[in-house]
Amino acid sequence: MFVSTFEKQLDAKRRLVVPQEFRALVSGPFDGVVCFPSIEADCIEGGGKALFDRYNGLIEELEFGDPLRSALEVSVLGGMARLSFDTAGRVTLPESLCDLFGLTDWVVIVGLGDRFQIWERDAFQAHRAAQRELAREGLAKLRADQRAARLGMAG
């Protein structure tokens, strides 16, 4: 699983050192990662073969010509880049993705289980604050619902 959060600096050639923990997760015939514009947030999403297979399976479940299938094909498959690791464990991010999300200097790499995201540092700080608030509210509601269900069953 991709876990934790890392701040890394892009060099002048848009190269990024991928955390060793992440590199170990995607070792195999293709020594690198895939990445594409995230559907859910203003960042790059990436992962290994398992992530690619997951999205491809989701796309294949939809009928050919389905507007959602077409949107996923364009967004994920059409936006995907395969990034190989160099000898120093770096990948070179595509210029188009860096421009799309304002990645020029410091970035944040966030592990999300079977995938990771690459954010512009300030944008991630705002996103993380919003996500923490959503998580707090959601967890409080979940706990309240669980308490209500237990009380309902006891009575």
LUMZAKOL-742080 format. One record per residue (C-alpha): x, y, z. Coordinates in steps of 0.2 Angstrom, whole numbers, padded with zeros to 4 digits, always signed. Layout:
N
XYZ/...
This chain:
155
+0000+0000+0000/+0005+0018-0004/+0005+0027+0013/+0012+0043+0021/+0015+0060+0014/+0032+0066+0007/+0037+0083+0001/+0049+0083-0013/+0057+0096-0025/+0056+0095-0043/+0072+0099-0052/+0074+0110-0068/+0070+0095-0079/+0054+0091-0069/+0062+0075-0061/+0055+0069-0045/+0063+0056-0033/+0049+0044-0030/+0050+0038-0011/+0059+0021-0009/+0043+0014-0001/+0033+0018-0017/+0046+0011-0029/+0046-0005-0019/+0027-0007-0022/+0028-0006-0041/+0043-0017-0045/+0040-0029-0059/+0042-0031-0077/+0039-0012-0080/+0050-0003-0068/+0040+0013-0065/+0023+0020-0063/+0008+0026-0073/+0001+0044-0070/-0013+0054-0077/-0024+0069-0072/-0034+0064-0056/-0053+0064-0059/-0057+0068-0041/-0045+0082-0038/-0033+0095-0045/-0017+0084-0045/-0008+0070-0053/-0014+0052-0049/-0002+0038-0051/+0002+0020-0046/+0007+0004-0053/+0000-0010-0063/-0014-0014-0050/-0020+0004-0052/-0020+0003-0071/-0029-0014-0070/-0042-0007-0058/-0047+0008-0070/-0046-0003-0085/-0058-0015-0077/-0070-0002-0072/-0070+0005-0090/-0073-0012-0097/-0088-0015-0086/-0097+0000-0095/-0105-0003-0113/-0095+0004-0128/-0102+0021-0132/-0108+0024-0114/-0104+0043-0110/-0096+0038-0094/-0085+0025-0102/-0080+0038-0115/-0076+0051-0102/-0065+0038-0092/-0056+0033-0107/-0052+0050-0112/-0047+0056-0094/-0038+0041-0088/-0032+0031-0103/-0029+0046-0114/-0021+0056-0101/-0010+0042-0095/+0009+0042-0095/+0021+0028-0091/+0036+0035-0081/+0051+0024-0079/+0063+0026-0064/+0081+0031-0068/+0096+0024-0059/+0093+0037-0045/+0074+0032-0042/+0068+0047-0051/+0054+0049-0064/+0052+0064-0076/+0034+0071-0075/+0026+0076-0091/+0027+0095-0095/+0008+0095-0099/+0004+0088-0082/+0016+0100-0073/+0008+0114-0082/-0010+0108-0079/-0007+0108-0060/+0006+0122-0057/+0020+0110-0052/+0036+0120-0053/+0046+0118-0037/+0040+0109-0021/+0027+0095-0023/+0018+0084-0010/+0017+0065-0014/+0002+0057-0004/-0001+0039-0003/-0019+0033-0004/-0018+0014-0003/-0017+0007-0021/-0013+0024-0028/-0004+0040-0024/-0007+0059-0029/+0006+0072-0033/+0001+0090-0028/+0007+0107-0029/+0012+0110-0011/+0001+0125-0007/-0014+0117-0016/-0012+0101-0005/-0012+0111+0011/-0029+0118+0007/-0035+0101+0001/-0029+0092+0016/-0038+0105+0028/-0054+0102+0018/-0052+0083+0019/-0049+0083+0037/-0065+0093+0040/-0075+0081+0029/-0067+0066+0038/-0072+0074+0055/-0089+0077+0050/-0092+0061+0042/-0084+0051+0056/-0095+0060+0069/-0111+0056+0059/-0106+0038+0057/-0103+0036+0075/-0120+0045+0079/-0129+0033+0067/-0120+0018+0075/-0126+0023+0092/-0143+0026+0086/-0144+0009+0078/-0137+0001+0094/-0150+0010+0105/-0164+0005+0093/-0159-0013+0093/-0158-0013+0112/-0176-0006+0114/
